[in-house]
Amino acid sequence: MQEKYPDFSVISCGDFNTTPDDAGYDLLTRMRPVKLNEWQLDNLLPRTLEDDDDGDDDTNNKDGKSAAKDTEPRPRSYADIAASPFDEEGARVKRIKLEEQERRLDEQMKVDAKRVQRLVSAIQRDYKPLRSCYGTYADLDSSYRTEQWQGEPIFTNYTEWKGTLDYIFFAPDSGISLREVLSLPEEKHLKPGLPNDAFPSDHISLIARFDF
């Protein structure tokens, strides 16, 4: 977009599903080059394989929820266990399946790691850092302050989980300057959680006004 429309101002806003201490936030806002440690890079990897299922386990349905058994398992006595032969072939098959699953996971992790490295390199090479409109809000309102969030509000999402996921980013060198932002509500109006009668979303509204 910047290459095609170099004279246009850049504003990006929404639920980025990343907190201010995550690698994604650093990539968007920090001066280049951004140095990410191994833990931050790992957090950028997809999580599609964590619940990999080979189809043999009937305790889970397609939604990943536990399915009820039709019948309760019969308790086994010590005599039953002693009389049961060791299924060497079954154990061998299970071991082979496990080794194959680990191999596939390892291969996928290597592929994902390379994709993340390419993405990180492209962002650092092609995009200038953005500025968060609420990046210093905690300095203005101490009730929203936390050292962990680097000046961002302590939360923009207020449910059982409370934290900052929403942002308004802009490119400060694209011909616009931030004039003001909407004040955030006092926490007492959000309890016990969102949504409520006053706030119809589980996320707090963020509004910014710019000078062009």
Biotite code that builds the C-alpha atoms (Angstrom):
import biotite.structure as struc

atoms = struc.array([
    struc.Atom([0.000, 0.000, 0.000], chain_id="A", res_id=1, res_name="MET", atom_name="CA", element="C"),
    struc.Atom([2.798, 2.424, 0.863], chain_id="A", res_id=2, res_name="GLN", atom_name="CA", element="C"),
    struc.Atom([4.536, 1.691, -2.429], chain_id="A", res_id=3, res_name="GLU", atom_name="CA", element="C"),
    struc.Atom([1.342, 2.072, -4.476], chain_id="A", res_id=4, res_name="LYS", atom_name="CA", element="C"),
    struc.Atom([0.046, 5.113, -2.595], chain_id="A", res_id=5, res_name="TYR", atom_name="CA", element="C"),
    struc.Atom([3.132, 6.858, -1.153], chain_id="A", res_id=6, res_name="PRO", atom_name="CA", element="C"),
    struc.Atom([1.209, 10.046, -0.310], chain_id="A", res_id=7, res_name="ASP", atom_name="CA", element="C"),
    struc.Atom([-1.476, 8.273, 1.720], chain_id="A", res_id=8, res_name="PHE", atom_name="CA", element="C"),
    struc.Atom([-1.398, 8.247, 5.508], chain_id="A", res_id=9, res_name="SER", atom_name="CA", element="C"),
    struc.Atom([-1.176, 4.858, 7.185], chain_id="A", res_id=10, res_name="VAL", atom_name="CA", element="C"),
    struc.Atom([-3.536, 3.888, 10.031], chain_id="A", res_id=11, res_name="ILE", atom_name="CA", element="C"),
    struc.Atom([-4.048, 0.314, 11.209], chain_id="A", res_id=12, res_name="SER", atom_name="CA", element="C"),
    struc.Atom([-6.466, -0.542, 14.002], chain_id="A", res_id=13, res_name="CYS", atom_name="CA", element="C"),
    struc.Atom([-8.318, -3.477, 15.509], chain_id="A", res_id=14, res_name="GLY", atom_name="CA", element="C"),
    struc.Atom([-7.934, -6.510, 17.750], chain_id="A", res_id=15, res_name="ASP", atom_name="CA", element="C"),
    struc.Atom([-4.410, -7.741, 17.011], chain_id="A", res_id=16, res_name="PHE", atom_name="CA", element="C"),
    struc.Atom([-4.659, -10.616, 19.505], chain_id="A", res_id=17, res_name="ASN", atom_name="CA", element="C"),
    struc.Atom([-1.224, -9.740, 20.828], chain_id="A", res_id=18, res_name="THR", atom_name="CA", element="C"),
    struc.Atom([-0.217, -8.118, 24.108], chain_id="A", res_id=19, res_name="THR", atom_name="CA", element="C"),
    struc.Atom([2.344, -5.299, 24.385], chain_id="A", res_id=20, res_name="PRO", atom_name="CA", element="C"),
    struc.Atom([5.019, -7.672, 25.643], chain_id="A", res_id=21, res_name="ASP", atom_name="CA", element="C"),
    struc.Atom([4.670, -10.007, 22.649], chain_id="A", res_id=22, res_name="ASP", atom_name="CA", element="C"),
    struc.Atom([6.990, -10.223, 19.655], chain_id="A", res_id=23, res_name="ALA", atom_name="CA", element="C"),
    struc.Atom([4.235, -9.056, 17.298], chain_id="A", res_id=24, res_name="GLY", atom_name="CA", element="C"),
    struc.Atom([3.941, -5.738, 19.114], chain_id="A", res_id=25, res_name="TYR", atom_name="CA", element="C"),
    struc.Atom([7.705, -5.248, 19.068], chain_id="A", res_id=26, res_name="ASP", atom_name="CA", element="C"),
    struc.Atom([7.855, -5.930, 15.330], chain_id="A", res_id=27, res_name="LEU", atom_name="CA", element="C"),
    struc.Atom([5.225, -3.285, 14.656], chain_id="A", res_id=28, res_name="LEU", atom_name="CA", element="C"),
    struc.Atom([6.520, -0.543, 16.941], chain_id="A", res_id=29, res_name="THR", atom_name="CA", element="C"),
    struc.Atom([10.240, -0.910, 17.720], chain_id="A", res_id=30, res_name="ARG", atom_name="CA", element="C"),
    struc.Atom([13.051, 0.796, 15.840], chain_id="A", res_id=31, res_name="MET", atom_name="CA", element="C"),
    struc.Atom([14.840, -1.448, 13.346], chain_id="A", res_id=32, res_name="ARG", atom_name="CA", element="C"),
    struc.Atom([16.503, -3.834, 13.688], chain_id="A", res_id=33, res_name="PRO", atom_name="CA", element="C"),
    struc.Atom([14.279, -5.542, 16.246], chain_id="A", res_id=34, res_name="VAL", atom_name="CA", element="C"),
    struc.Atom([16.128, -8.297, 18.092], chain_id="A", res_id=35, res_name="LYS", atom_name="CA", element="C"),
    struc.Atom([13.860, -11.176, 19.083], chain_id="A", res_id=36, res_name="LEU", atom_name="CA", element="C"),
    struc.Atom([14.966, -13.870, 21.482], chain_id="A", res_id=37, res_name="ASN", atom_name="CA", element="C"),
    struc.Atom([14.200, -17.565, 21.022], chain_id="A", res_id=38, res_name="GLU", atom_name="CA", element="C"),
    struc.Atom([11.130, -17.394, 23.276], chain_id="A", res_id=39, res_name="TRP", atom_name="CA", element="C"),
    struc.Atom([9.640, -14.498, 21.266], chain_id="A", res_id=40, res_name="GLN", atom_name="CA", element="C"),
    struc.Atom([10.240, -16.282, 17.965], chain_id="A", res_id=41, res_name="LEU", atom_name="CA", element="C"),
    struc.Atom([8.635, -19.433, 19.353], chain_id="A", res_id=42, res_name="ASP", atom_name="CA", element="C"),
    struc.Atom([5.521, -17.425, 20.259], chain_id="A", res_id=43, res_name="ASN", atom_name="CA", element="C"),
    struc.Atom([5.173, -16.386, 16.612], chain_id="A", res_id=44, res_name="LEU", atom_name="CA", element="C"),
    struc.Atom([4.968, -19.995, 15.469], chain_id="A", res_id=45, res_name="LEU", atom_name="CA", element="C"),
    struc.Atom([1.536, -21.394, 14.555], chain_id="A", res_id=46, res_name="PRO", atom_name="CA", element="C"),
    struc.Atom([-0.126, -23.620, 17.138], chain_id="A", res_id=47, res_name="ARG", atom_name="CA", element="C"),
    struc.Atom([-2.016, -25.872, 14.708], chain_id="A", res_id=48, res_name="THR", atom_name="CA", element="C"),
    struc.Atom([-0.242, -29.089, 15.677], chain_id="A", res_id=49, res_name="LEU", atom_name="CA", element="C"),
    struc.Atom([-0.530, -28.988, 19.457], chain_id="A", res_id=50, res_name="GLU", atom_name="CA", element="C"),
    struc.Atom([-3.726, -31.044, 19.468], chain_id="A", res_id=51, res_name="ASP", atom_name="CA", element="C"),
    struc.Atom([-2.786, -33.382, 16.624], chain_id="A", res_id=52, res_name="ASP", atom_name="CA", element="C"),
    struc.Atom([-4.991, -36.472, 16.608], chain_id="A", res_id=53, res_name="ASP", atom_name="CA", element="C"),
    struc.Atom([-4.308, -39.664, 14.685], chain_id="A", res_id=54, res_name="ASP", atom_name="CA", element="C"),
    struc.Atom([-7.931, -40.681, 14.942], chain_id="A", res_id=55, res_name="GLY", atom_name="CA", element="C"),
    struc.Atom([-7.380, -43.616, 17.296], chain_id="A", res_id=56, res_name="ASP", atom_name="CA", element="C"),
    struc.Atom([-8.519, -41.795, 20.428], chain_id="A", res_id=57, res_name="ASP", atom_name="CA", element="C"),
    struc.Atom([-12.308, -41.800, 20.633], chain_id="A", res_id=58, res_name="ASP", atom_name="CA", element="C"),
    struc.Atom([-12.357, -39.696, 23.808], chain_id="A", res_id=59, res_name="THR", atom_name="CA", element="C"),
    struc.Atom([-12.312, -36.502, 21.716], chain_id="A", res_id=60, res_name="ASN", atom_name="CA", element="C"),
    struc.Atom([-14.806, -35.279, 19.145], chain_id="A", res_id=61, res_name="ASN", atom_name="CA", element="C"),
    struc.Atom([-14.086, -32.944, 16.227], chain_id="A", res_id=62, res_name="LYS", atom_name="CA", element="C"),
    struc.Atom([-14.452, -29.879, 18.420], chain_id="A", res_id=63, res_name="ASP", atom_name="CA", element="C"),
    struc.Atom([-11.716, -31.092, 20.745], chain_id="A", res_id=64, res_name="GLY", atom_name="CA", element="C"),
    struc.Atom([-14.166, -31.617, 23.585], chain_id="A", res_id=65, res_name="LYS", atom_name="CA", element="C"),
    struc.Atom([-14.308, -34.748, 25.671], chain_id="A", res_id=66, res_name="SER", atom_name="CA", element="C"),
    struc.Atom([-16.958, -37.172, 24.510], chain_id="A", res_id=67, res_name="ALA", atom_name="CA", element="C"),
    struc.Atom([-18.872, -39.315, 26.972], chain_id="A", res_id=68, res_name="ALA", atom_name="CA", element="C"),
    struc.Atom([-18.277, -43.036, 26.885], chain_id="A", res_id=69, res_name="LYS", atom_name="CA", element="C"),
    struc.Atom([-21.235, -45.280, 26.117], chain_id="A", res_id=70, res_name="ASP", atom_name="CA", element="C"),
    struc.Atom([-20.242, -47.674, 28.879], chain_id="A", res_id=71, res_name="THR", atom_name="CA", element="C"),
    struc.Atom([-18.103, -47.330, 31.969], chain_id="A", res_id=72, res_name="GLU", atom_name="CA", element="C"),
    struc.Atom([-14.901, -49.439, 31.906], chain_id="A", res_id=73, res_name="PRO", atom_name="CA", element="C"),
    struc.Atom([-15.055, -52.532, 34.106], chain_id="A", res_id=74, res_name="ARG", atom_name="CA", element="C"),
    struc.Atom([-12.612, -52.376, 37.045], chain_id="A", res_id=75, res_name="PRO", atom_name="CA", element="C"),
    struc.Atom([-9.773, -54.897, 36.615], chain_id="A", res_id=76, res_name="ARG", atom_name="CA", element="C"),
    struc.Atom([-8.564, -57.053, 39.450], chain_id="A", res_id=77, res_name="SER", atom_name="CA", element="C"),
    struc.Atom([-4.934, -58.014, 40.109], chain_id="A", res_id=78, res_name="TYR", atom_name="CA", element="C"),
    struc.Atom([-5.798, -61.483, 38.851], chain_id="A", res_id=79, res_name="ALA", atom_name="CA", element="C"),
    struc.Atom([-7.069, -60.046, 35.559], chain_id="A", res_id=80, res_name="ASP", atom_name="CA", element="C"),
    struc.Atom([-3.888, -58.030, 35.100], chain_id="A", res_id=81, res_name="ILE", atom_name="CA", element="C"),
    struc.Atom([-1.628, -60.967, 35.941], chain_id="A", res_id=82, res_name="ALA", atom_name="CA", element="C"),
    struc.Atom([-3.514, -63.189, 33.494], chain_id="A", res_id=83, res_name="ALA", atom_name="CA", element="C"),
    struc.Atom([-3.355, -60.664, 30.639], chain_id="A", res_id=84, res_name="SER", atom_name="CA", element="C"),
    struc.Atom([-0.555, -61.410, 28.141], chain_id="A", res_id=85, res_name="PRO", atom_name="CA", element="C"),
    struc.Atom([1.790, -58.566, 27.210], chain_id="A", res_id=86, res_name="PHE", atom_name="CA", element="C"),
    struc.Atom([0.829, -57.314, 23.757], chain_id="A", res_id=87, res_name="ASP", atom_name="CA", element="C"),
    struc.Atom([4.308, -56.901, 22.301], chain_id="A", res_id=88, res_name="GLU", atom_name="CA", element="C"),
    struc.Atom([3.048, -56.267, 18.765], chain_id="A", res_id=89, res_name="GLU", atom_name="CA", element="C"),
    struc.Atom([0.564, -53.639, 19.951], chain_id="A", res_id=90, res_name="GLY", atom_name="CA", element="C"),
    struc.Atom([3.289, -51.845, 21.925], chain_id="A", res_id=91, res_name="ALA", atom_name="CA", element="C"),
    struc.Atom([5.565, -51.892, 18.871], chain_id="A", res_id=92, res_name="ARG", atom_name="CA", element="C"),
    struc.Atom([2.827, -50.381, 16.654], chain_id="A", res_id=93, res_name="VAL", atom_name="CA", element="C"),
    struc.Atom([2.131, -47.642, 19.192], chain_id="A", res_id=94, res_name="LYS", atom_name="CA", element="C"),
    struc.Atom([5.844, -46.848, 19.428], chain_id="A", res_id=95, res_name="ARG", atom_name="CA", element="C"),
    struc.Atom([6.118, -46.586, 15.636], chain_id="A", res_id=96, res_name="ILE", atom_name="CA", element="C"),
    struc.Atom([3.083, -44.300, 15.502], chain_id="A", res_id=97, res_name="LYS", atom_name="CA", element="C"),
    struc.Atom([4.541, -42.074, 18.207], chain_id="A", res_id=98, res_name="LEU", atom_name="CA", element="C"),
    struc.Atom([7.905, -41.858, 16.468], chain_id="A", res_id=99, res_name="GLU", atom_name="CA", element="C"),
    struc.Atom([6.204, -40.973, 13.175], chain_id="A", res_id=100, res_name="GLU", atom_name="CA", element="C"),
    struc.Atom([4.119, -38.298, 14.863], chain_id="A", res_id=101, res_name="GLN", atom_name="CA", element="C"),
    struc.Atom([7.205, -36.779, 16.481], chain_id="A", res_id=102, res_name="GLU", atom_name="CA", element="C"),
    struc.Atom([9.007, -36.811, 13.137], chain_id="A", res_id=103, res_name="ARG", atom_name="CA", element="C"),
    struc.Atom([6.129, -35.015, 11.410], chain_id="A", res_id=104, res_name="ARG", atom_name="CA", element="C"),
    struc.Atom([5.904, -32.446, 14.202], chain_id="A", res_id=105, res_name="LEU", atom_name="CA", element="C"),
    struc.Atom([9.637, -31.788, 14.020], chain_id="A", res_id=106, res_name="ASP", atom_name="CA", element="C"),
    struc.Atom([9.486, -31.320, 10.234], chain_id="A", res_id=107, res_name="GLU", atom_name="CA", element="C"),
    struc.Atom([6.513, -28.960, 10.519], chain_id="A", res_id=108, res_name="GLN", atom_name="CA", element="C"),
    struc.Atom([8.220, -26.939, 13.234], chain_id="A", res_id=109, res_name="MET", atom_name="CA", element="C"),
    struc.Atom([11.272, -26.457, 10.994], chain_id="A", res_id=110, res_name="LYS", atom_name="CA", element="C"),
    struc.Atom([9.049, -25.307, 8.112], chain_id="A", res_id=111, res_name="VAL", atom_name="CA", element="C"),
    struc.Atom([7.124, -22.925, 10.374], chain_id="A", res_id=112, res_name="ASP", atom_name="CA", element="C"),
    struc.Atom([10.340, -21.532, 11.867], chain_id="A", res_id=113, res_name="ALA", atom_name="CA", element="C"),
    struc.Atom([11.669, -20.689, 8.388], chain_id="A", res_id=114, res_name="LYS", atom_name="CA", element="C"),
    struc.Atom([8.377, -18.994, 7.472], chain_id="A", res_id=115, res_name="ARG", atom_name="CA", element="C"),
    struc.Atom([8.464, -16.911, 10.644], chain_id="A", res_id=116, res_name="VAL", atom_name="CA", element="C"),
    struc.Atom([12.077, -15.901, 10.024], chain_id="A", res_id=117, res_name="GLN", atom_name="CA", element="C"),
    struc.Atom([11.194, -14.803, 6.465], chain_id="A", res_id=118, res_name="ARG", atom_name="CA", element="C"),
    struc.Atom([8.199, -12.831, 7.767], chain_id="A", res_id=119, res_name="LEU", atom_name="CA", element="C"),
    struc.Atom([10.265, -11.132, 10.457], chain_id="A", res_id=120, res_name="VAL", atom_name="CA", element="C"),
    struc.Atom([12.979, -10.235, 7.938], chain_id="A", res_id=121, res_name="SER", atom_name="CA", element="C"),
    struc.Atom([10.420, -8.842, 5.466], chain_id="A", res_id=122, res_name="ALA", atom_name="CA", element="C"),
    struc.Atom([8.720, -6.684, 8.117], chain_id="A", res_id=123, res_name="ILE", atom_name="CA", element="C"),
    struc.Atom([12.027, -5.265, 9.309], chain_id="A", res_id=124, res_name="GLN", atom_name="CA", element="C"),
    struc.Atom([13.241, -4.649, 5.754], chain_id="A", res_id=125, res_name="ARG", atom_name="CA", element="C"),
    struc.Atom([10.098, -3.206, 4.160], chain_id="A", res_id=126, res_name="ASP", atom_name="CA", element="C"),
    struc.Atom([8.148, -1.462, 6.907], chain_id="A", res_id=127, res_name="TYR", atom_name="CA", element="C"),
    struc.Atom([8.981, 1.442, 9.165], chain_id="A", res_id=128, res_name="LYS", atom_name="CA", element="C"),
    struc.Atom([7.890, 1.206, 12.797], chain_id="A", res_id=129, res_name="PRO", atom_name="CA", element="C"),
    struc.Atom([4.378, 2.346, 13.676], chain_id="A", res_id=130, res_name="LEU", atom_name="CA", element="C"),
    struc.Atom([3.284, 4.309, 16.696], chain_id="A", res_id=131, res_name="ARG", atom_name="CA", element="C"),
    struc.Atom([0.468, 3.231, 19.000], chain_id="A", res_id=132, res_name="SER", atom_name="CA", element="C"),
    struc.Atom([-2.045, 5.988, 19.780], chain_id="A", res_id=133, res_name="CYS", atom_name="CA", element="C"),
    struc.Atom([-2.509, 4.608, 23.281], chain_id="A", res_id=134, res_name="TYR", atom_name="CA", element="C"),
    struc.Atom([1.161, 3.755, 23.756], chain_id="A", res_id=135, res_name="GLY", atom_name="CA", element="C"),
    struc.Atom([1.580, 6.393, 26.496], chain_id="A", res_id=136, res_name="THR", atom_name="CA", element="C"),
    struc.Atom([-1.964, 6.342, 27.839], chain_id="A", res_id=137, res_name="TYR", atom_name="CA", element="C"),
    struc.Atom([-0.897, 4.821, 31.143], chain_id="A", res_id=138, res_name="ALA", atom_name="CA", element="C"),
    struc.Atom([1.258, 7.912, 31.735], chain_id="A", res_id=139, res_name="ASP", atom_name="CA", element="C"),
    struc.Atom([-1.911, 10.024, 31.558], chain_id="A", res_id=140, res_name="LEU", atom_name="CA", element="C"),
    struc.Atom([-4.183, 7.746, 33.585], chain_id="A", res_id=141, res_name="ASP", atom_name="CA", element="C"),
    struc.Atom([-2.372, 5.980, 36.415], chain_id="A", res_id=142, res_name="SER", atom_name="CA", element="C"),
    struc.Atom([-5.320, 3.620, 37.012], chain_id="A", res_id=143, res_name="SER", atom_name="CA", element="C"),
    struc.Atom([-4.445, 1.961, 33.667], chain_id="A", res_id=144, res_name="TYR", atom_name="CA", element="C"),
    struc.Atom([-0.719, 1.726, 34.398], chain_id="A", res_id=145, res_name="ARG", atom_name="CA", element="C"),
    struc.Atom([1.319, -1.456, 34.506], chain_id="A", res_id=146, res_name="THR", atom_name="CA", element="C"),
    struc.Atom([5.061, -1.814, 33.987], chain_id="A", res_id=147, res_name="GLU", atom_name="CA", element="C"),
    struc.Atom([4.510, -4.928, 31.911], chain_id="A", res_id=148, res_name="GLN", atom_name="CA", element="C"),
    struc.Atom([2.597, -3.134, 29.155], chain_id="A", res_id=149, res_name="TRP", atom_name="CA", element="C"),
    struc.Atom([5.191, -0.434, 28.319], chain_id="A", res_id=150, res_name="GLN", atom_name="CA", element="C"),
    struc.Atom([2.772, 2.506, 28.625], chain_id="A", res_id=151, res_name="GLY", atom_name="CA", element="C"),
    struc.Atom([-0.216, 0.821, 26.967], chain_id="A", res_id=152, res_name="GLU", atom_name="CA", element="C"),
    struc.Atom([-3.434, 0.534, 29.034], chain_id="A", res_id=153, res_name="PRO", atom_name="CA", element="C"),
    struc.Atom([-3.498, -2.402, 31.429], chain_id="A", res_id=154, res_name="ILE", atom_name="CA", element="C"),
    struc.Atom([-6.502, -3.815, 29.556], chain_id="A", res_id=155, res_name="PHE", atom_name="CA", element="C"),
    struc.Atom([-8.709, -3.282, 26.521], chain_id="A", res_id=156, res_name="THR", atom_name="CA", element="C"),
    struc.Atom([-10.394, -6.662, 26.938], chain_id="A", res_id=157, res_name="ASN", atom_name="CA", element="C"),
    struc.Atom([-12.245, -7.198, 30.235], chain_id="A", res_id=158, res_name="TYR", atom_name="CA", element="C"),
    struc.Atom([-13.650, -10.686, 30.735], chain_id="A", res_id=159, res_name="THR", atom_name="CA", element="C"),
    struc.Atom([-12.339, -13.581, 32.825], chain_id="A", res_id=160, res_name="GLU", atom_name="CA", element="C"),
    struc.Atom([-9.067, -12.751, 31.075], chain_id="A", res_id=161, res_name="TRP", atom_name="CA", element="C"),
    struc.Atom([-8.057, -9.099, 31.297], chain_id="A", res_id=162, res_name="LYS", atom_name="CA", element="C"),
    struc.Atom([-5.378, -7.594, 29.113], chain_id="A", res_id=163, res_name="GLY", atom_name="CA", element="C"),
    struc.Atom([-4.535, -5.395, 26.142], chain_id="A", res_id=164, res_name="THR", atom_name="CA", element="C"),
    struc.Atom([-5.212, -6.739, 22.651], chain_id="A", res_id=165, res_name="LEU", atom_name="CA", element="C"),
    struc.Atom([-6.557, -3.689, 20.773], chain_id="A", res_id=166, res_name="ASP", atom_name="CA", element="C"),
    struc.Atom([-4.585, -0.866, 19.187], chain_id="A", res_id=167, res_name="TYR", atom_name="CA", element="C"),
    struc.Atom([-4.695, 2.064, 16.814], chain_id="A", res_id=168, res_name="ILE", atom_name="CA", element="C"),
    struc.Atom([-1.353, 2.238, 15.015], chain_id="A", res_id=169, res_name="PHE", atom_name="CA", element="C"),
    struc.Atom([-0.251, 4.969, 12.639], chain_id="A", res_id=170, res_name="PHE", atom_name="CA", element="C"),
    struc.Atom([2.855, 5.898, 10.688], chain_id="A", res_id=171, res_name="ALA", atom_name="CA", element="C"),
    struc.Atom([4.111, 9.170, 12.212], chain_id="A", res_id=172, res_name="PRO", atom_name="CA", element="C"),
    struc.Atom([6.033, 10.109, 9.069], chain_id="A", res_id=173, res_name="ASP", atom_name="CA", element="C"),
    struc.Atom([3.059, 9.664, 6.714], chain_id="A", res_id=174, res_name="SER", atom_name="CA", element="C"),
    struc.Atom([1.697, 13.194, 7.035], chain_id="A", res_id=175, res_name="GLY", atom_name="CA", element="C"),
    struc.Atom([-0.499, 12.842, 10.132], chain_id="A", res_id=176, res_name="ILE", atom_name="CA", element="C"),
    struc.Atom([-0.081, 13.643, 13.807], chain_id="A", res_id=177, res_name="SER", atom_name="CA", element="C"),
    struc.Atom([-2.073, 12.407, 16.763], chain_id="A", res_id=178, res_name="LEU", atom_name="CA", element="C"),
    struc.Atom([-4.238, 15.089, 18.379], chain_id="A", res_id=179, res_name="ARG", atom_name="CA", element="C"),
    struc.Atom([-6.146, 13.210, 21.099], chain_id="A", res_id=180, res_name="GLU", atom_name="CA", element="C"),
    struc.Atom([-7.568, 9.867, 22.161], chain_id="A", res_id=181, res_name="VAL", atom_name="CA", element="C"),
    struc.Atom([-10.784, 8.849, 23.867], chain_id="A", res_id=182, res_name="LEU", atom_name="CA", element="C"),
    struc.Atom([-10.498, 8.419, 27.637], chain_id="A", res_id=183, res_name="SER", atom_name="CA", element="C"),
    struc.Atom([-11.089, 4.893, 28.855], chain_id="A", res_id=184, res_name="LEU", atom_name="CA", element="C"),
    struc.Atom([-13.781, 4.089, 31.442], chain_id="A", res_id=185, res_name="PRO", atom_name="CA", element="C"),
    struc.Atom([-13.042, 3.546, 35.107], chain_id="A", res_id=186, res_name="GLU", atom_name="CA", element="C"),
    struc.Atom([-12.672, -0.094, 36.028], chain_id="A", res_id=187, res_name="GLU", atom_name="CA", element="C"),
    struc.Atom([-15.661, 0.051, 38.400], chain_id="A", res_id=188, res_name="LYS", atom_name="CA", element="C"),
    struc.Atom([-17.920, 0.507, 35.360], chain_id="A", res_id=189, res_name="HIS", atom_name="CA", element="C"),
    struc.Atom([-16.529, -2.663, 33.766], chain_id="A", res_id=190, res_name="LEU", atom_name="CA", element="C"),
    struc.Atom([-16.940, -5.031, 36.710], chain_id="A", res_id=191, res_name="LYS", atom_name="CA", element="C"),
    struc.Atom([-17.642, -7.887, 37.001], chain_id="A", res_id=192, res_name="PRO", atom_name="CA", element="C"),
    struc.Atom([-16.908, -8.216, 33.279], chain_id="A", res_id=193, res_name="GLY", atom_name="CA", element="C"),
    struc.Atom([-17.862, -7.220, 29.752], chain_id="A", res_id=194, res_name="LEU", atom_name="CA", element="C"),
    struc.Atom([-20.228, -7.070, 28.018], chain_id="A", res_id=195, res_name="PRO", atom_name="CA", element="C"),
    struc.Atom([-22.658, -5.360, 30.381], chain_id="A", res_id=196, res_name="ASN", atom_name="CA", element="C"),
    struc.Atom([-25.585, -2.925, 30.152], chain_id="A", res_id=197, res_name="ASP", atom_name="CA", element="C"),
    struc.Atom([-23.307, 0.046, 29.460], chain_id="A", res_id=198, res_name="ALA", atom_name="CA", element="C"),
    struc.Atom([-20.753, -1.643, 27.191], chain_id="A", res_id=199, res_name="PHE", atom_name="CA", element="C"),
    struc.Atom([-22.118, -4.125, 24.613], chain_id="A", res_id=200, res_name="PRO", atom_name="CA", element="C"),
    struc.Atom([-18.709, -5.580, 23.698], chain_id="A", res_id=201, res_name="SER", atom_name="CA", element="C"),
    struc.Atom([-16.112, -7.459, 25.701], chain_id="A", res_id=202, res_name="ASP", atom_name="CA", element="C"),
    struc.Atom([-13.560, -4.985, 24.287], chain_id="A", res_id=203, res_name="HIS", atom_name="CA", element="C"),
    struc.Atom([-13.266, -1.321, 25.257], chain_id="A", res_id=204, res_name="ILE", atom_name="CA", element="C"),
    struc.Atom([-13.709, 1.242, 22.468], chain_id="A", res_id=205, res_name="SER", atom_name="CA", element="C"),
    struc.Atom([-10.580, 3.055, 21.314], chain_id="A", res_id=206, res_name="LEU", atom_name="CA", element="C"),
    struc.Atom([-10.928, 6.312, 19.364], chain_id="A", res_id=207, res_name="ILE", atom_name="CA", element="C"),
    struc.Atom([-8.214, 8.640, 18.090], chain_id="A", res_id=208, res_name="ALA", atom_name="CA", element="C"),
    struc.Atom([-8.351, 12.019, 16.349], chain_id="A", res_id=209, res_name="ARG", atom_name="CA", element="C"),
    struc.Atom([-5.619, 13.019, 13.915], chain_id="A", res_id=210, res_name="PHE", atom_name="CA", element="C"),
    struc.Atom([-4.422, 16.202, 12.272], chain_id="A", res_id=211, res_name="ASP", atom_name="CA", element="C"),
    struc.Atom([-3.723, 15.836, 8.535], chain_id="A", res_id=212, res_name="PHE", atom_name="CA", element="C"),
])
